[in-house]
Amino acid sequence: MTGRRSGRRVYEDRPDHILARMRLWEVEDPEAGPALEVDLDESLCNPHGSPHASVLAGLIDCAAAGAAARVTGSEALAGADVHIRFLATVRVGPARALARVLKPGRRSIVVQVDVVDVGDDRRPVASATMSFARLDT
């Protein structure tokens, strides 16, 4: 089982939003729980058929922010830093971001995000850490 889509696209109610145009999907991953994924789509891919680094960075940012918001119960968060390691290209797709909170602090939150190629036996394609500052403390 690769997980199932909830049927909800991120920002589906705002079709002109850049994240809506990326066509990010909320999914329930069988191993990691809530996750986000993006299909391989020609408009989002480089000439080699893999998503542009910026697409994966956006996927990572959104997955990390969602995990931080779930843990803190607040959306009053601002990205403070991100470190992304691109490990391989996405060959089959979709690319799925699996996020987990490493440090749920009172003022800052650190999140680990791993991106896998679901259709290629969940092969790791990127790994990132991202921190957020809480704006409501």
N, C-alpha and C positions, 0 to 999 in steps of 0.2 A: 504494500500500500504506500502510495506517495503522498497521501494527504488529500483533502478535498477542499474545494473552493466554497466559501460561504455564499457565493453569488454576489458579493458586494465588492465593487471596484472602489478604490480610494478616490475621493472627491468626485464620485459619479454625479453628484448634484451640481457640480460646477465644471461643466465640460471644457471651458476655456482655461482652467487652471493647469499649469505645467505638469503637476503630478497626475491629473486626470489623463492628460495626453500621453503619459508614460504607461498608462494602463496597468497600474499596480493592483494586485488582487490580495485580499485578505484570505488566508487559508488556515486550517488547523493541521499542523504537522503532527504525525503520529508519535514522534519522539520528543519534539520540543514545544508542542502546544501552539499558541498563536504565532503566526509568521506572515510574511509578505512575499509575494513573488511577482515576477514579470516574465512574460512570454518573449521568446525570440521573435522580433518583428523587424522587418527590413528597415523601417524608418528609425529604429533605435540601435541598429547594428553598424559596425565598421565594415570596411570592404571585405574582411575575412569572415563575416557572418556572426561575430560575437558582439554582445552589447558593448557600446562605448563605455569607457571607464566612468564617465560622468553619470551614466544610467545606473551602473552598479553603486556608485557613490550615493546617488539619490535614494536607491533602494535601501542601502545601509543606514543612511540618515533617518529615513522614515521608520524603519524597523527599530532602531535604537530609541528614537523619540517615543514610539508607542510603548516599548518595554519600560522606559523611565516613567512615562505617564501612568501606566498601570500600577507600578510599585508605589509611586508617590501620591497617587490620587489627584494629581494636578497637571494641567497643561501649561502652567506658567514656568516654562523651561526655555533656556537658551543654550544652543550648542557652544561649548567652550573650546573643544579641540577634537580632532579625529586623526587616527592613524590607520591607513588602509594598506594592506599587503595584497597585491593581485598575484595569485598563485598559478592560475591556468585560465584558458579561455572557456567560455560556455559553448559546448559543441552541440548539445541536443536541446536543452531547456525543459521546462522553464528554470530560471535562476530563482532560488528561494533563499531569503534572509532569515536566519534563526538567531534571535537575540535573547540574551540573558543578562540580568543586572549583576554586576560583580560587587558594587559598593553602593548601597542605597543610603547615602549620607543625608544629613539634615540640610546642607547647603549645596552639595554637589553629588551627582550620580554618575557612576562609571558603568558602561554597558559594553559587553563583548558581542560582536555580530560575526557569524560565520555564514558565508554564502556558498550554497551547493548547487550543482547542476543536477536537478531532480531526475531528468531523463537519462543521465549517464551514471546511474547507480550512486547518486548523491555524491559525486566527486567534488571535493573542495575546490572552489575557484577564487575565493577571497576570504580574508580574515581581517577584522577591524576592531579597534577599541575607540569608543567615543565617550566624552564626558559632557555633562550638562550642568549648568548653574541653575539653581532654583531661584525664581524671581519673586516668590511669595513668602520668603522667610525673612 
